[in-house]
Amino acid sequence: MKLVKPRSTELDVNRYLGLLPELDELFHLIELMGDQGKVKLLGEVENSNRVFPLIGLVLGTEDKTAPTFSLFSGVHGLERIGSRVSLAYLRTFLQLLKWDRNTQEILQRSRFVLLPVINPVGMFLKRRSNGNGVDLMRNAPIQAENLSRFSLYGGHRISPRLPWYQGPSNAPMEYEAQVLCQFVKDEVFSSKLAISVDVHSGYGARDRFWFPYAKTRNPFKHLSEVFTLKSMLDQTYPNHIYKIEPQSNQYVTHGDLWDYLYEQHLNLEGNRLFLPFCLEMGSWLWVKKNFRQVFSILGVFNPIAQHRLQRTLRRHIHLFDFLHRAVQSPLSWAGLPATEKILIRKKALDLWYDD
């Protein structure tokens, strides 16, 4: 695989039609979006004489300091349902934007940022990794704490023939990872309050909503804000289906892109808050209900039955709407007095951290 510099920043859809169903769906939604947002051709990657685009979308106010909700998906090529969930939400949002005054007003004071197909070559090849055999979520220059050198799952440098390969030591990040990080820095980091969600599938039989860190079992700085946000979600949607926790409660990994971006953001000046989450949809439940899926490489990570696919595509719309609303209403969870935050942090430590 090699990167290809785009001929121009203008998106020529005809060059990419028919490569992936997810890209074709994205092109249709771009047409539906019209001039209500910006389309950014962030880069291209080539595999087997096919050129795949990396496309970002930005909707809403041009004020980059405004509250920002962002969605990312398709980091792992086998987890195609992540991109489909992001695109399904985009479709709903664009339809609301046609007639719903509240949605129209939301975009006057906030921003909605998407990068829905991050690893198109991996999708095309039906691989978790990109075309170079690198797991993009093990590729950032972040080393996990207390992770055995024999733990393949947490990331390794043995061979790209094995899953969870981090890439060569001291090499730059893979092109797709660089594009993702630069897009976040360009379109999200300037916001005074930003929430991102990276959509995945494949772990467990329950949908989990993870926050940093993946590299360590130590708590991260903005624990009180996440705990308050969780409390708001519990009260607003008391029957929601998510297990909210730090990713490290399940396992730790090297090279997590969102740990890397979160810590890059901490170094910025100014009173800004960036909370990156990971939605890990539990694909074991789909396999349990249709065990024959385990014999298909895509079936392990994606719902195959049509009714389960439809249920999954509508399942997370309330969560995304909640988060987009939350970034616009920070006083109840992100602007709390320091004394109150200390008490909330203690509750969070009691809930999520044994030590």
N, C-alpha and C positions, 0 to 999 in steps of 0.2 A: 504494500500500500504506500502511496505517496500523497503529499498535499499538492494541491493545485491552486495557485493564486487566481482569484476570480478575474475574468476579463474586465468586469466593471462591477460597480456596487448595485447596478440594476438587476433585478431578478428576471431572467428569461425562462419562464416556466416550461416552455416547450423542450428545453434541453434535458429536463429531468422527468418528464411524464413517463409513467409505467415502470419506474425503478422500484418503488415500494408503495403499497397501498396507503401507508401512513403519510407519505409525502404527497400522494395524490389527494388525500383528504385535506391536508394542509393547504394545498394550492386552491382547492375549492373554497375553503374558509377564507383564504386571502382575498379571493374574488368577492365573497360575501361581505368582507370587511370594508372593501372599497377604500375611500379616503378617510375612514374613521381611525386609522392607525398607520404606523410606519412599518414597512417590511425591510429587514436588513439582511443582506447576503453577507454572512460573517466569514465565510470561507468555503472551500471545496476540498473533498478528498477523493482520490481515484483508486479504483480496484478493478482489475480485469478489464481495463479499457473503458470502464464506466465511471462517470464523474457524478458524485453525490454532493448536494448542497448542505450547508449548515445555516439554517435560517432562524433569525430571531424576530420577534414581533414586539412592538411597543404601542400601547394604547393609552390615551388619557392626556393630561396636561403636559406641556413641555417643560414645566418647572421640575427639574430633577431632584429638588429638595422635598417634593411633595411625598406623602405617604405612598408606599409602593408594595404591591403584592406581586410575587413572581412565581411562575410554575416552570419546572424543568422535568424532562423525562427522556427515556430512550438511551440512558447511559450504558445499560447492558443490552446488547443486541437481542438476547433471548427473551427479554421481558418487554415484549411489544405492547402488552396491555397498559403499561405506564403511559406510552405515547397516546394510546387510544383514549385513555381516561382524560388526559390533558386536552386533547382535541375535542372530546365530547363536551367538556366544560366550556371551551372556547366557543363552540357552536351555540350552546345555550346562552352564553354571555352576549354574543353578537346578535342573536335573535331578540333578546331583551333590549338591547341597545336601539333596536329599530322603533320600539313603541313605548318602552317603560321609562317614564320621566325620572324615576329614582336612579336607574342605572345611568342614564344620561348625565344626571347631576353628579353622580359618584365620580365619573371620569373628568369632570371639570376641576376636581380638587384632589385627585389621586392618579396613580399610574398602575397599569397592568402590563407586566413584562412576561414573555414566554420564549422558551427555547425547547420546543416539543420533541425534536428528533436529534439527539446529540451524537448518536453513534450509528449513522445510517449504514455504514459498511458492515458493522457487526450484525445489524438486522438482516441485511441482504445475505450474508454468509451463514446466518443462524448460529452465531457465536455469542457468548457472553462478552468476549473481548472485542477490541477494534481489529482492524485488518493486520496490525502488527503483532497480534496475540497479547496485547497489554490490557489488563483490567483497569479501566479509567478511574474506578473508585478505589484503586490501590496505588495511584500514580503520582499523587502530590508529594512534595518533599516533607513528609510528616512521618515520624517514626513512633510506633505505639510503645507504651510502657508495659513492662512485664509480660511481653508476648514471647512465647517460646520460638526459637529459631526454626523449630520443626513444625510449626503451625502453618500449613499451606493456606488454610482458609483466611488467615489474617493478612496474607500477602507474602510473597517470596520473590527471589530473583534467580531461581533455579533454571527455568526454561519457559519460553512462551508456549510450549506444547502442553503445559499444565495450567489449569484454571487458577485465577487469582494472581497472575504474574504482574509484578509491579513495574517492570521495565528495567533496563540496564541501570546499574548504579552510576550516579553522578550525571546521568543523561538529562536533557531538558524534558519537561512534561510532554506527553503526546499532543499532537496538534489539536485534536478535539478538546482535550482538557484545557489547553491554552486558550482556545476560542471561548469555551465556557467561562473561564475565569475572567478573561478580558471583558466579555459581555456583561458579567455581573459588576465588575468594577466600573464600567462605563455607564450602566443604566440603573444600578441599584445602590451603589456605595454612597452616592451623594444625598440620598434620601435621609431625612431626619428620623424616619421610622420605617423599617422594611422587614417584611416577612417573606421567606422563600420556602417552597415545598418542592422536593425532588421525589418523583414518583417511581417506585420500584415494586417488584413482586418476588415471591419465592421463599419467604421465611415464615414457617409456622402456619397454624390454622386460624390465626386471628390477625386482623388488620392492626398494625402497630404504627404509632406516630412518634418518631424518634427525634430527639434534640441532641446537641453536642454534649459529651464528646464521644467519638468513636475510638480515639487514640488512648484514652485513659479512663480509669474509673473514678478519678477525682471530679468533683463538681465544677461546672463552668461558671463564669462570672454572672450571667444574667438568669440565674436560677429562680429568683423571686418573680421576675416577669413571666417566665414560663409557667410557674405554679399558678399565678393569678389568672393567666390566660386559660389554663386547664380548668380552673374553678369556674370561670365564665362559661366555657364550653359545656361543662357538666350541668350547670344550672340552666343554660339556654336550650340544650338538647340532652335532657337527662337519659335518654335511651340511645345515645350514640354508641358506636361499636368499637371505638378505638382504645387500645392500650397505650397510654401516653407515658413515656419513660425515656431516660438517656439510652442511647444505643449501646453504651458499654455495659448496661445491665444484662445484655444478651451475649455480646462478644466484643472484643476490641480488634482493630485493624490498623495496619500501616496505610499511609497514603490517602486518607479520606479528603476529598476535595472540599467538603464543606467545613471540616475542621480548619483546613488551610485558609479558606476564604474568611471564616469567622475571625481567625487570629490576625489576618491581614487587616481586616476592618478595625480591630481593636487598636491598631497603631495609628489610625487616622485622628486628626485633630477635630474638635467640635463635639457638640452634644448629639451624637447619632447612635441609633440602636439598630442592629441587624441580627435577626433571629433566623437561622437556617434550620428547617425541619426536613425529615425524610418520612414519607408515607410508604411503609412496607406492607403491601397487600399480601395476606396469607394465602398462598397458592395451595398449601397442603389440603385445605378444605375442598378445593375444586377437584383435586386428585382423589380425595377420600370419597367424594360423591360419584366419581366416574374413574375407577381405578385403571381403566384402559389408557387413560391419558399418560400414565407413567411410561408407557412404551413409545411416546412421542417426545422429541426433544423440546418442542414448543409446548406440549401439553403439561409439562412439569411446572411451567411458569405462567401459563395463560389459561383462562376459562375457554373451553371448546364448545360446550353446549350453548346454543343460541340464547336460551333464557338466562343462563348464568352470565353470559357476556353482557346482555342488556342490563341485568341487575347491577353488574360491576360498573358499567358506564354511568349509571345514574346514582350510584351509591355514595359518591364523595362530593356531590355538588353542594350539599349543605355545609360541609367542612370548608370548602374553598370560599363560599359566600361569607361564612362566619369570619374567616381570616381577613378577607378583603374589607369587611366592615370594621374589624378590630384595629387595623392600621389607621383607620380614619377616626377612631374614638379612643385615643391613648390614655386619657386622664384616669380611666377606671382601672387600668392595669399597668401601664408603662410610665406613668407620671406620679407614682406614689411617693410619699415622704420617706426619707432615709430610715427613720425609726420603725415605720411600718414594714419596710422592705426587710429589715433585719428579722422581725418576727415571722414574716412569710418565708424567708429563706430557711429558718429553723424548721418550719413545717415541711418544706420541700426536702430538706436533708433527712428528716424522719421518715418521709414517704419513700424516697428513692435510694438512699444510701445507708447501708447497714452500719458503716463506721462513722 
